[in-house]
């Protein structure tokens, strides 16, 4: 009943797939029962640590907001009691708390809202991963080393004095034998202390190395292409060694696709969004639509049955076209060319405008990406569902160290969320939940095709993507949507300024 209630709380939201490199924070916009919520999870760089959870709740009569992290496969008993959020001073709709995340893995952060309209729960998928190893400030290291030497010298002095004088009667001076014995004991104590310090350092180095091995780095796959009968085929393969090094779990479909593959030219002059078929647990393949020659980076979004959504990476050199290359999936799309400012005119005459105001966009500050589609006369127009949603946004920094696949509800994954909600105690065997997902996804696709709902519905042409650029620099944003049965892509450029230094 509780699992059904949680699912019902989010049933009205079209939750969407995600993927990221270099952008670890989680953004979610949906509903906790009758209350619209926007949730931001500021991910810590190390684990264990505290993650900052910020919740904006719309609607009146909200009396309490709480949140708790539930790790995959942990069950209700392993979860801590919910922490109460506190209102942010000066904003009655904004609440915040810091939650302890004790181990890496896939979590559902459950946000509970209580108010005059009743109670509601939002389930926000969150992948906790250490992304760095903290180092000590050199000045602090020197200070601690000096203090440690002082303590060791003091300990040796105490040991020597105790050995030399502890058995003497008051007022007597130690003889030569006592003094000699004192120096011998101090020497032995120095050897013991040095040995303990060396063993402690060796232990710490091993712990540090083990932690460093656990720091998250994207899986790098082998990307290859092959020309066959006028079609360029692209393959993405994961080697067995990588699979064995990680806690591998089966993939599950996200919006009917086992993989969302983005091929981005290194100068940001071209992009392809393709959906290769899954050949086996380690290999994917499909057709690569026409893209200009050049060096490309590849980002592959996948979701596992544990709710772990991740982006794998790769590199690819694209040579001259083999001829007329066609896509193998009707949802595939490509684009090449430069940006056109804040308003991009598309080939059907419609214009997509980025409405971000005149203020500067600052790294780390929430800056929803808002776009409006209009016709030649300036009237708002509709779009058709593209993979079950109004649109996508692809964000890439020119240094290629930031990649984000956004949707109108943020960065969370529908498949990850459903995996976290639908898991039962019987799903302890690896692959059991994945089989149910594949069967359910096939049934949904068949039903949609029979009902003629694949692309016929009209959705508003106002596209908004909750996000905050993680660091300063130049970015390109590609917005994709379907109109007139065609997937269209509009490119935009933005320069993000560095955040001002915090006051000490």
C-alpha angles and dihedrals in degrees: 000000000000092000090049091049092051091050091049091052091063100032092102093058123085097221116201144210123263143191136170148179117192094358106090102165119104123228123191131174118183140092139301098204107295093352123089108222139185114201127193121187112195103207119221117232094229136042128255096039142109122280117208112231117197119187126187111196121195123204134056131276098039106158104170141011124191136173139193134182117235114193119215113266090009099105129207095295094058094052119096120240113273117274117227115240119223126220116256110243111255097018118074093191096054123085131176143184139164116238124199112238106195102182140018119261146084116319139180110215104206114207114198121198124192125188148121091302092056132255131318140176131209119197112211118188112224128181111209114203136154109241101181146018113242117231129203121253107254093230091052090047092054091047094049091047091052091047090049092053089050091053093047091049090049092049092050090048091052092047092049094047092047092051093046102042111016094094097042123104115244114280096020123120120229115255127228092268092054092049091048091049090050092056092047092052091046089052092050090047090050091053092049093048092047091049091050091049092049092048090047091051092049090050091048092049091053092048090048092049091049091050092047090054088055094054108116119252123169116261108254113216132195110254119195137166132209130187116225129168094338094313126106111220122204124201130192115196132183116207121234093239091061091049092051093049093056137053094261121202131176120270121247128204118263112199089344095306127105090202136018106204122195119193110194124184111232093240088051089240096125141023137185126196108198138165112216121195120252108246096180138331092294107029136066129179141176144134120299109218119224114299128161120261119270146093114308139190117217125212118188119195116205137161126211128211089252089067090254107146114190144161119232119201140213145157131242138183111211115203130195116315117271090217133278102002116196131197120249093210125051090220093059117110139179137192136183130179143066130300124264104215122258093329122053121194111213128210093261091057096254119129125220113203127195107220104197100137128231099288124103120265109232127202113256094013118116108257113168112209106234123188132176125201118211136169126242091279093053097253119140114254136195133244133212124244113276110197088340097308141081096252152326133236124204116200121193129170114223090241087059092230093112123058126165132173107203136189134184091272097049133249102324124112123236092207091049091050094048091048090053093047100040099045112117132193087260092063095083093113112086111250098021094107092041091058091053090049094051092048093047092047092052090049092051092049092051092048092049092049093049092047092049092235099126096105110345101096120095120227128189114270092228107108122188126176119191109224148129120214106241099216143006121275144080118314137183119213121198116195117200130192139149122249128161089006091298128109106232129195128206120190126211134179127214136177114215118206125220117260114255114256115267117252112255 
